[in-house]
Amino acid sequence: MWIGAETLRSSTAFARLLFYATQAALRQCGLYELHAAAVVPPAHDGGARSAGILIIGESGIGKTTLAMRLSAAGWSNVADDLVLIRDGPPASEAFAFRRVFAASEKTLEACPPPGLEEATREPNAFEPSKRRLDPEVLFPGRFAASCIPRVLMFPVMTGRERTEIRPMAAADALTRLLKMCPWASYDAAVARPHLNALASLARQCDSYGLLAGTDLLHDAGAAPALFAPLAAGER
């Protein structure tokens, strides 16, 4: 790889280069990045192999908002934006990639957590519009290093008042996972195991489309009430 002088002079560009290089190295080790929040319900919080829910989507889709709402309700958090997926046996597992949360001001205005100022960390040049927060300050003792995904949730912001959840076939879930993981095709050296890992994840989990309404922002109990039955396999 050739690194130009401009990259070396820009701390942001150099940090981004290291970030992508780290992801490439992790893929060689069988760890595949996925833009997802990962949470574990209180009833399943039994350690490193707890069953969890992945909330999957691009930045701005509501992953951090939901992770904060659920953490405030007693759920454990693995990550708010990015996880690493490892294929089994015996099952696919999701690991935390970073420990800080990154929340928009809109999210913080709608659901300001206690201890917000104490939890605020130095700004990140990658996400200048978001505030970096230490989840251990906001939700002490609620960190889970990993989980076994049992539910995949794909949110879409609707602007409606009420949220709806719709079951999704495993094939449709895999299609969406592939769209979220372009390196599964671009990184030819690990494309086959990367694709196998995504397929295993889709088969292992129940998948749903989340038509997110404004109630998730304004009602603190909406997200826990919707997600708890899914985690328990009651839907």
N, C-alpha and C positions, 0 to 999 in steps of 0.2 A: 504494500500500500504506500502510495506517495502522499506525504503531508506537506501542503504548501505553507509558505511563510505566514499568510493571512490566518490560517488555522492556528498556528503556534502563538500568534499575537492576540487571538481572541480566546478568553477563558471559556466563554460559552461554547464556541465551536469545538474547542479541544475537549471539554467535558462531554459534549455530545458524541464526539468520536470515541472516547473511552467507553461511554455508555453502550454504543452499538458494538464495539469490540468485545465488551463483557458479555453481551447477549449472544454473540457469535460463539464465544468460548463455552458458554453454558450449554448451547445447543449441541456442541460436540460431546458434552457430558450427559446428554439425555434430559436436559431441563429446558423446556420450551415456554417462552414468554406469552402471556395472554392478558389483554386489557380487560381486567375484571376485578371487582371487589369480591372478597371472600369473607363470609360470616358463619358463625357456628351458633345454633340455638342453645339456650341454657340447658335444656334437657339432654342434649347430646354432647355437652362439654366435658368429655372424659379424658382429655389428653391429646397427644399428638395425632391420633387416628380418629378424631371426632368427625362425625358426618357434618357436612357443610353445604352452603348454598353459594354458587358463583353468580354474580350479577355482571353481565358481559356487555360491553359497548364502548364506543368512542368517548373521548373527553366531552363533558357537558351533558351526558345522557342521564346523570343522576346517581352514579355509582357511589360517590362520596356521601351525598345526602342520605341515601339509604343505609350505608354503612354506619353513619353517625346516628341516625334514628334508631337503628337496631342495637347498636352498642349502648346507647343511652337507656335502652329498655332491658339491659342485662345480657345481651348476646355478646359472644366473644368475636373479636375481629382478627383476621389474618392480614388483610390488606384492603385499601380503599380504591386502588386503581390498577395495580399490576401484580400478577402472580406468576409463578413458575409451575408448569405442569410436568409431572414425571409419570410415565406409563408404569403399570404394574409389572409383575405380579406382587401382591394379590389384587391390587386395585390402583386406578389412577389417583394421584395425590396432588394437592395444590399447596405451594409454599409461598411465604411472604417474600417479595423481592425488595421492598423498601419498608421502613418503619414509619415514616412521616405520612400524614394525611395532607392533601392539598384541596382546600375548599374555596369556592368562589364567595364573593361578598353577598351574592343573592342567597346562597345556601345559609350563610351565617346570619343574615338578617331574618330569614324565615325560621331557623331553628338554632339560635345562639346557645352553645353549650356552656355550662358553668366552668369557670377557670380558663376562659378563652384567652385572655391576655397572658396568663402564665404559660399556656401551651404554645403560644406563637413562637416560631423559629425564624431564622434568617430567611429572606425571600430567595426564591429559586429563579434564576434567569430563564430556565426552560418554560416556566409557567408564571409570567409576571402578573397575570390577572387573578392569581389565586394566593391564598394565605397558607403557608406551611404550618402544620399543627402537630404537636407531639401527642399521639393517642394515649400514651401511658399516663399523661397528666390529665387528659380529659376523662379517660375511662380506666382508672388504675386496676391492674390485675386482670384485664379483659383481653390480653394479647394471646393468640394461639399461633404457634409457629407454622402449623400446617393443618390441613383437614382432608378428609376423603369426600370429594364432591358427590352429592346425591341429587341435587337440583341445579339446573341451569336456567337462569332468568335473563331474557333479552328485552330490555326496556325500550319503549318508544314514548316520547313526550307528546301528549295529545292536547293539552290545554283544557281538557274537560274537567268537570268538578270531581267526578268519581273515577277511581282506578278499576280496571278490569284485568283479569288474568285468563289467558286462553291456552289450553294444552297445545303442545307442538310435537310433531313426529320427530323421531330421532334423525331421519334423513334431512329434514329441514334444519334441525339444530346443527348438524354437521356442516351444511351449506353455509350457515351464518358463522360458524367457527372458522371455516376456511377463509371467509372474507376478512375476518379479524386477524388472521395469521398469514400475511403474504409470504413470510419467509419459509413457510411450508412448501412453497413452490420455487422461490428464488434461490434458497441455499441448497444447491443440488447435493452437496456432500451429506446432508442429513435429512433430505426431503422425505425419504421413505419412512424412517422411524418417527419423524415429526407428524406425518399424515396418519400413521398408525396410532400415535398418541391421541390425536384429536378424535379419531374414529372410536377409540376405546372410551374416551370421555363421554362422547355422545351416547354410546350404548349403555354406559354405566348409570347415567342420570335420567331422571324425569325432566323434561324441558317444557318451558312456558314462555309465551309472549306476554310482557307486562305493558299494558296500555296505561301509562302513568298519568294520573290526574293531579290536580292541584291539592287534593286531600293529603298526599304524601308529604307535601311541604308544610301544610298548615295544621295537620292533625298528628300529634306525636304518637298516637296509638294506631294509626292506620297501617303503617308498614309492619309492625309486629303482628297485628291481627291478620294480615294477609299472608305473611310468610310462615307463621308458626304451623298452620295446617299442612302446608307443602312440605316443610321439614319433617313433619310427623307421618307423611305419606297418607294423609287423610283426604286428599282431593282427587 
